[in-house]
Amino acid sequence: MKEHLQDKIFQIISEAADELGKECYVIGGYVRDIFLKRPSKDIDVVVVGSGIELAEKVAQKLGKKARLTVFKNFGTAQVKHKDLDVEFVGARKESYRQDSRKPVVEDGTLEDDLNRRDFTINALALCLNKDRFGELIDPFNGLEDLKNFVIRTPLNPDITFSDDPLRMMRGIRFSAQLGFFLETNTFDAIVRNKERIGIISKERIADELNKIMMSRKPSVGFILLEKTGLLELIFPEVLALKGAETKDGIGHKDNFYHTLAVLDGLSEHTENLWLRWAALLHDIGKPGTKRFDARLGWTFHNHNFIGEKMIPEIFRKMKLPTNEKMKYVQKMVTLHMRPIVLSEEEITDSAIRRLLFEAGDDIDDLMMLCEADITSKNPEKVKRFRANFQLVRRKLKEIEDKDRVRNFQPPISGKEIMETFHLPACSTVGEIKMRIKDAILDGIIPNEYEAAKTYMQQIAKEFKLSTVKEN
């Protein structure tokens, strides 16, 4: 294993540990990722003794190139060197109270420290002391689990998950990120202990959800959350999408699995977390709008608008940011039907202008989401939709090049309308401005100042307004 510890930082840590007479190990995710051939810049070092003392010694040896941060309350320290982050902590053992995931911590041995790890694949350690440099410590056969793509707890999974219920979500997240599967006893223990998730803060849950969302195939994580019963507890709005219903021989698709297919499809093309959230939530309004009509079959009228209204409460409850990121997700959910409708109908310049105006700079993201929304099992239907979407994309480019309506503001401001007709701030001003905007979007006038000014004068006659004469 020495060949995986060639970076100069490991030699310096080794020298510092030997000078202090401390046992020292690289542990956890960095070691796991060596075997998975995944790049990692975060290194966790466990010391049998004081982690802070070793960190200070290492920083001293690295000189001005290193940045040391000490967290005395936690008994940990961090050294940043070039593009590496090295965390130092003393080996410890933990015990838990029933009502908290925060452990009572005591100094311990390497064995104690490995015993408290969440999964066997994270309980691997490489010794850094010179006489044992690169020696692998693997008390729970984590290397074997890595070879077999297994997520398993080192000790009794019921105790592991009851002590720290966030580990249940971490296990599911590792399944999604690494393409591993939960070992049967581990899976069953999550089912038995799922209610314990209630003691975990919403912020920590949201953090794990974001990591699941950013995995290569997020559906793996969400299906495991559903099958273990965790999804019902942490995100019931998504679970409400599950299930297909048939009436009078007419059925509708299972919107839960459709949503996950959209999310997976989109994830192949973008690392944009908030666009992935939009994919997860694009049909969130369907359960509340589902109706059966004898003539039309199953309908979900206005589910995009209902979904948009649901998002602020979901984001507040999940402790997700209620800022422009949330508004972006709302915009995507509101507009996700528009390109699909356009692709099914004759594509008019007016409709394209309005879509460009409302989507603004997010039009490309919206088109990406809508194309991922094509999940039909009918290849002919998919082919037709994709061809139509290409037509919509070409039309969008043509109209934008010609009319410049993306993010545009009407050439005539409200202030100019007020000054021209000697009006106070009132609904008439807003209506005139809206009429000018609509005229541009409908192609009645070009997006130019003089044309808008002439049109404003025409509208003014309807309101019996006269221009203020200059002295």
C-alpha positions, 0 to 999 in steps of 0.5 A: 500500500506504500505506493498510494502514500507517495505524496510528500504530506504523508512522509511529513506526517510520518516523521512528525508522529515518530518524533512525538512517539504517537501511533498514527493512521490514515483512515476512513474515506480516503483509504476507501477511495484508494481501493475504488480508484476515486480521487480524494483531497480530504485526508482523515488522520487518527492519532492515538493521543492528541490530534491537535499536537500532531497537527501543530507539529506537521504545520511547523514542518510544512512552514508557511505553505501550510494553514493550521486551524485548531478546534479545541472544543472538539479536540481536532485540527485541520492543516490545509496544504496546496489542494489537500485538507488534512483533518487530525483527531485523537482516537476515541470511543463513544457512547450515546444517549437515547435522545441524541446523536451527539456521543459522549466521547472519551480517549480510546485506542485505534480499535475503539476508533474503528469500532465506532465507524459507520460502515466496514468500507469506512473502517479501513486504516493505513499506518503512517509510522515509519516501521509499519508505513503503509500497513493495512488495518482491516478488522471488519473485512471492509476490503472484501465488502469493497470487492463485493460492492456491499454496504455493511455496519462493523458492529450490530446495525441496530445499535449503529443506527439507533446511536446515530440515525443519520448513518441510515441516510449515509448508507443509502447515500453511499449506495447511490454514490458508489453503486453498492447495495445494502447488505440484508441485515443492514437494510432490515435494521434501517427499516426497524430503526427508521423512526429514529430519524426524527432526532436528526436535524433537517439541515443534516437530512437535507445535506444527505439528500443533496448528496444523493441528488448529486450522485450519478444515478439519484434514483438508487437513493430515492428508491432505497429511501422509499423501500426502507420507509425513510422517505415517508418520514422525511419527504412525504410529498415525493412519496405521495407521487407513488402508485398507479390507478386504473378506472374504467380500464384507463390507467395513469403512470406511476408518477414516482418512478416517472419522476425518478426516470426524469431525474436520472435522465437529467443527471446524465447532462448536468451537475446543476443541483437546483435543476436536479431539484426541479426535476424531482419536484416537477410533478409534485403537484400531481397528487393534489390535482389528480381527477378522473373524467369519463371523457378525458380520462385521468387529468392533472390540470394546473399541476405545474402551478400547484407544484410551484406554490408547494415549493416554498413550504417544502424548502422551508421545512427541509431547511433548503435555501429560500432565496434565488435558488428556490425561485429558480426551482419554482420557475422551472416547475411552473414552466416545465409544461410550456415547451412540451405543449409547444412541441405538440402544437403549431409553433408560433412566434408569439408563443416562442417570444413569451417562453423566452421572456418568462424563462430568460437566461434559464431557457436552456436549463428548461429545455434540458428538463423538458427533454428529460421529461420524455420517458415514454416506452413508445419509441415512435412517440419519443422520436416524434417529441425529440424531433419537435423539441429540436424544432422548438430549439431552432425557433427559440434561437431564431426569435432571440436573434431577431427580437431580443426578448430574453429578459427584456424590459418594455422600451417605455418605462412606467415613469415615462408613461406617468410624465407623458400623460401627467398621471400618478402611479396607478393601475392605468400606468401598469396596464399601458406598460403591459399592453406595450409588452404584450404587443412586442411579445405578440409581434405587433410591434418590434422591440424598439423605442420609437415603435413602442412610443407610437403604440403608447400614443395609440393606446392613450386614445382608448384611455382618453389621455392627452400628452402633457404639453411642454412650456 
